[in-house]
């Protein structure tokens, strides 16, 4: 492939999808004064900027047209994306991020594409949750070995290598790391510890790497618990090990948690059980370990604390207030893409409770978030349906 002069500005013309259907695509460029030759961008792995443009030797008649987007050497990479209708967009990540998030709201079950998008534009929590969703999907389809291979051998290592390169002392050190990255390894032990192997690096490069910071960052972005089961959901044998002593209401909730891949639905199940009967809610939390989804894990920890503090009994009317407060706090704290999904799951499961119904109504009235707008009609429909469902009288309360 022949390179284009460094100073030449280029325009996007079309793109070649990497896979059939929706997803990212390879953007093709033309020079402003010549639309016949097609070029692809070359990205410097250290600077993550366009280093050059190389001409394609073959014709790409089947490529999908792109709107014109101008760029040149030294600028950020240009990304192309094809949505479910076949329409294509192109631009820097900050240009197309709103369209990518809108796609995820319309196509929430696209786990693979969700992971790709979140790795590029997601927050730390969104990246973590997307990786766990993907690992869960692989676990259900192909088992624990395949799930572990994706999560630890592929995803964890890729982020680990990126952090090593970003933390390199110089461009020359980064190039040495790039050349040796296949020999640089990171693993998660059964005890939830990160084991890093940098022996292949020169001693002068190892000495300048902040290994403690890298391990800390990886711990925040990955679930370091036992990888033999799916993320966010514990094997049923572990959940109901003492099933002879568990109330049927709690046992049913545990089974639902086991098969619920969405963290927002798991939260709705837990809050529903607690509102039906605070004692059963506490028992459910005692049986259910920490959730691997970061946001859900924090909410469960708060609810577990609220239902464990001393000085009250399960017949205390204020215990219900504690649960409603945690629901309110969860709705306030939800972030990004989870906002609309959380409101929908809560409206569907918890809309039958008058106080939750009002909370969601008020949230809809006061928010104009694009992450909620896509779900507004579904949420309103779920609330209308909930109005026809009467919550039965609370089950008898028991002293703790």
C-alpha positions in Angstrom: 0.0 0.0 0.0 1.3 3.5 -0.9 1.3 6.3 1.7 -0.2 9.7 1.3 1.9 12.9 2.0 1.8 13.8 5.7 0.3 17.3 5.2 -2.5 16.1 3.0 -6.0 16.5 4.5 -8.3 13.6 3.9 -12.1 13.1 3.8 -14.1 10.0 4.7 -16.0 8.6 1.8 -17.2 5.1 2.7 -16.6 2.2 5.2 -16.3 -1.6 5.2 -18.2 -3.3 8.1 -16.1 -5.6 10.2 -19.1 -7.9 10.6 -22.5 -8.4 9.0 -25.1 -6.2 10.5 -24.7 -3.4 13.0 -21.3 -2.5 14.4 -18.0 -0.7 13.8 -16.5 -0.5 10.3 -13.2 0.4 8.6 -13.4 4.0 7.4 -12.1 4.7 3.9 -10.7 8.1 2.9 -10.1 10.1 -0.2 -8.0 13.2 -0.9 -10.1 16.3 -1.4 -9.0 16.8 -5.1 -9.0 13.1 -6.0 -12.0 10.8 -5.1 -10.7 7.8 -7.1 -8.0 6.4 -4.7 -9.1 5.1 -1.4 -7.0 5.2 1.8 -7.0 3.8 5.3 -5.6 5.5 8.4 -2.6 4.0 10.2 -2.7 4.6 14.0 0.4 5.0 16.2 0.0 2.6 19.1 1.9 4.9 21.5 0.4 8.3 20.8 -3.0 6.9 19.5 -2.9 9.4 16.7 -3.1 9.0 12.9 0.5 8.4 11.7 -0.2 8.1 8.0 -2.7 7.1 5.3 -2.1 4.0 3.1 -3.8 3.5 -0.2 -5.9 0.4 -0.8 -4.9 -1.7 -3.8 -8.3 -3.3 -4.4 -11.7 -1.8 -5.3 -14.3 -1.5 -2.6 -17.5 -1.4 -4.5 -19.5 -2.9 -1.7 -18.5 -0.3 0.9 -21.2 1.7 2.7 -21.3 5.5 2.0 -20.2 7.8 4.8 -20.9 11.5 5.4 -17.8 13.6 4.8 -15.5 14.1 7.8 -12.2 15.8 7.4 -8.9 14.8 9.2 -5.2 14.6 8.7 -2.0 13.0 10.0 -1.4 13.8 13.7 -5.1 14.0 14.6 -7.2 11.5 16.6 -8.4 8.4 14.9 -11.7 8.5 12.9 -14.2 5.8 13.8 -17.1 4.6 11.6 -20.2 2.8 12.8 -23.2 1.2 11.0 -26.5 1.1 12.9 -29.3 -1.4 12.7 -30.9 0.4 9.8 -27.7 0.2 7.7 -26.9 4.0 8.1 -23.3 4.8 8.7 -21.7 7.6 10.7 -18.0 8.7 11.1 -16.0 11.0 13.3 -13.8 11.3 16.4 -15.2 9.4 19.4 -16.6 12.6 21.0 -18.4 13.4 17.7 -20.2 10.0 17.5 -20.5 9.1 21.2 -24.2 10.4 21.4 -25.2 8.2 18.4 -23.4 5.2 19.9 -25.1 5.6 23.2 -28.5 6.0 21.4 -27.8 2.7 19.6 -27.3 0.9 22.9 -30.5 2.2 24.2 -32.3 0.9 21.1 -30.4 -2.4 21.0 -29.7 -3.2 24.7 -29.1 -6.9 24.1 -26.2 -6.4 21.8 -23.6 -7.5 24.3 -20.6 -7.7 21.9 -21.3 -4.2 20.4 -22.0 -2.8 23.9 -18.6 -4.0 25.1 -16.8 -2.4 22.0 -18.6 0.9 22.6 -18.1 1.0 26.3 -14.4 0.2 25.9 -14.1 3.3 23.8 -16.4 5.9 25.4 -17.6 4.4 28.7 -16.8 5.4 32.2 -14.8 3.1 34.5 -18.1 1.6 35.9 -19.6 1.2 32.4 -16.6 -0.6 31.1 -16.6 -2.9 34.1 -20.3 -3.7 33.7 -20.0 -4.2 29.9 -17.1 -6.7 30.4 -19.1 -8.6 33.0 -22.2 -8.7 30.7 -20.0 -10.1 27.9 -18.4 -12.7 30.2 -21.9 -13.7 31.5 -23.1 -14.2 27.9 -20.1 -16.3 27.0 -20.5 -18.3 30.2 -24.1 -19.1 29.4 -23.3 -20.1 25.8 -19.9 -21.8 26.1 -19.2 -22.4 29.8 -16.7 -21.3 32.5 -13.5 -22.0 30.5 -14.5 -19.9 27.6 -15.8 -17.1 29.9 -12.5 -17.1 31.8 -10.5 -17.0 28.5 -12.3 -13.9 27.4 -12.3 -12.1 30.7 -8.8 -12.9 32.0 -6.8 -14.0 28.9 -8.2 -11.4 26.5 -9.9 -8.4 28.1 -7.7 -8.1 31.3 -4.5 -8.5 29.4 -5.5 -6.0 26.7 -6.2 -3.3 29.4 -3.0 -4.3 31.3 -0.9 -3.8 28.1 -2.6 -0.5 27.4 -1.8 0.7 30.9 1.9 -0.4 30.6 2.2 1.6 27.3 0.5 4.7 28.7 2.7 4.6 31.7 5.9 4.1 29.7 8.7 6.7 30.5 9.3 7.4 26.9 8.3 6.5 23.3 11.4 4.2 23.1 10.3 2.4 26.3 6.7 2.1 24.9 8.1 0.5 21.7 10.0 -2.0 23.7 6.9 -2.9 25.7 4.9 -3.2 22.5 7.5 -5.6 21.1 7.4 -7.8 24.2 3.7 -7.5 25.2 3.0 -11.2 24.3 5.4 -12.1 27.1 4.0 -9.7 29.7 1.2 -11.4 31.6 -1.4 -10.7 34.3 -3.6 -13.3 36.1 -6.2 -13.4 38.7 -5.7 -16.0 41.5 -8.5 -18.0 43.2 -8.0 -15.7 46.2 -8.8 -12.6 44.1 -5.2 -11.4 43.8 -3.5 -10.0 40.7 -0.3 -11.6 39.7 1.8 -9.6 37.2 4.7 -10.9 35.2 7.1 -8.3 33.8 10.3 -10.4 33.7 10.6 -10.1 29.9 11.1 -6.3 30.2 14.5 -4.8 30.6 15.3 -3.9 34.2 15.5 -0.1 33.4 11.9 -0.3 32.0 10.6 -2.3 35.0 12.0 0.1 37.5 10.0 3.0 36.0 6.6 1.2 36.0 4.3 2.0 38.9 3.1 -1.5 39.4 1.1 -0.7 42.5 -1.0 1.9 40.6 -1.6 -0.4 37.7 -2.8 -3.2 40.0 -5.1 -0.7 41.7 -6.5 0.5 38.4 -7.1 -3.0 37.2 -8.8 -3.9 40.5 -11.3 -1.1 39.9 -12.1 -2.1 36.3 -12.3 -5.9 36.8 -14.1 -8.3 39.1 -11.3 -10.2 40.9 -13.6 -12.8 42.5 -13.6 -16.5 41.5 -14.0 -16.7 37.7 -15.6 -20.2 37.7 -19.1 -18.8 37.6 -20.9 -16.1 35.7 -20.5 -12.4 36.7 -23.1 -10.8 39.0 -24.9 -14.1 39.5 -23.9 -16.9 41.8 -24.3 -20.6 41.0 -27.7 -21.9 42.3 -26.0 -24.5 44.4 -24.2 -21.8 46.3 -27.2 -19.5 46.6 -29.4 -22.2 48.1 -26.9 -24.4 50.0 -29.2 -24.4 53.0 -32.4 -24.5 51.0 -34.3 -26.6 53.6 -34.1 -23.6 55.9 -35.0 -20.9 53.4 -38.5 -19.5 53.1 -40.1 -20.3 49.7 -40.4 -16.5 49.0 -36.7 -16.0 49.5 -35.9 -19.1 47.5 -37.9 -17.9 44.6 -36.2 -14.6 44.6 -32.7 -16.3 44.7 -33.7 -18.3 41.7 -34.7 -15.2 39.8 -31.4 -13.5 40.7 -29.5 -16.5 39.4 -31.1 -16.1 35.9 -31.2 -12.3 35.7 -28.4 -10.9 33.6 -29.3 -7.3 34.0 -28.1 -5.6 37.2 -31.1 -3.2 37.2 -33.5 -6.2 37.3 -31.6 -7.8 40.1 -31.9 -4.6 42.2 -35.7 -4.6 41.5 -36.0 -8.2 42.7 -34.1 -7.4 45.9 -36.1 -4.3 46.7 -39.4 -6.0 45.9 -38.6 -8.9 48.3 -37.6 -6.4 51.0 -40.8 -4.3 50.6 -43.0 -7.4 50.8 -41.4 -8.4 54.0 -38.3 -6.8 55.6 -37.4 -10.1 57.3 -37.4 -11.9 54.0 -35.4 -9.0 52.5 -32.7 -9.4 55.1 -32.7 -13.2 54.6 -32.3 -12.7 50.9 -29.3 -10.4 51.4 -27.8 -12.9 53.8 -28.0 -15.6 51.2 -26.9 -13.4 48.2 -23.2 -12.6 48.1 -21.8 -9.3 46.8 -22.9 -8.5 43.2 -20.1 -8.2 40.7 -21.6 -5.2 39.0 -20.0 -2.2 40.8 -23.1 0.0 41.0 -25.4 -2.8 42.2 -22.8 -4.0 44.7 -22.7 -0.6 46.3 -26.6 -0.4 46.5 -26.8 -3.9 48.0 -24.1 -3.0 50.6 -26.1 0.1 51.6 -29.4 -1.8 51.9 -27.7 -4.6 53.8 -26.4 -2.0 56.3 -29.8 -0.4 56.5 -31.4 -3.7 57.4 -28.7 -4.8 59.8 -28.4 -1.8 62.1 -29.4 -2.5 65.6 -32.1 -0.9 67.8 -35.2 -1.9 65.8 -37.4 -4.9 65.1 -38.9 -6.1 61.8 -42.3 -4.9 63.1 -40.9 -1.3 63.4 -42.8 0.8 60.9 -39.6 2.8 60.2 -37.9 -0.2 58.6 -40.1 0.4 55.5 -38.9 4.0 55.4 -35.3 2.8 55.3 -36.0 0.6 52.3 -37.9 3.4 50.4 -35.0 5.8 51.2 -32.5 3.3 49.6 -34.8 3.0 46.5 -34.8 6.8 46.2 -31.1 7.0 46.6 -30.6 4.4 44.0 -32.7 6.3 41.5 -30.7 9.5 42.3 -27.3 7.8 42.0 -27.9 5.9 38.7 -25.6 7.0 35.9 -25.4 7.1 32.2 -27.1 4.3 30.3 -28.4 2.7 33.5 -30.8 5.6 34.2 -33.5 4.6 31.7 -33.1 0.9 32.2 -33.3 1.2 36.0 -36.5 3.3 35.8 -38.1 0.8 33.5 -37.2 -2.2 35.7 -38.3 -0.4 38.8 -41.6 0.7 37.1 -42.2 -2.8 36.0 -41.4 -4.5 39.3 -41.9 -1.8 42.0 -44.5 0.5 40.4 -47.2 -1.4 42.3 -45.9 0.3 45.5 -47.5 3.8 45.7 -44.4 5.5 47.0 -42.1 4.1 44.3 -44.7 4.9 41.7 -44.6 8.5 42.8 -40.8 8.5 42.9 -40.6 7.3 39.3 -43.4 9.8 38.2 -41.4 12.7 39.7 -38.2 11.4 38.1 -39.8 11.4 34.7 -41.2 14.9 35.2 -37.8 16.4 36.2 -35.4 14.6 33.9 -34.6 15.3 30.3 -31.7 12.9 30.1 -31.3 11.3 26.7 -30.7 8.0 28.5 -34.3 8.3 29.9 -36.1 9.7 26.8 -35.6 6.5 24.8 -37.4 4.6 27.6 -40.0 7.2 28.6 -42.9 5.6 26.7 -42.1 2.1 28.0 -41.7 3.4 31.6 -45.1 5.2 31.4 -46.8 2.1 30.1 -45.3 0.0 32.9 -46.6 2.5 35.5 -50.1 2.5 34.0 -50.1 -1.3 34.2 -48.8 -1.2 37.8 -51.8 0.9 38.8 -54.0 -2.1 38.1 -52.0 -4.3 40.4 -52.8 -4.1 44.0 -50.1 -5.0 46.5 -51.4 -7.7 48.9 -51.3 -7.0 52.6 -47.8 -7.4 54.0 -46.9 -10.9 55.2 -46.8 -11.2 59.0 -43.8 -9.5 60.5 -41.5 -11.2 62.9 -39.3 -9.9 65.6 -35.6 -10.1 64.9 
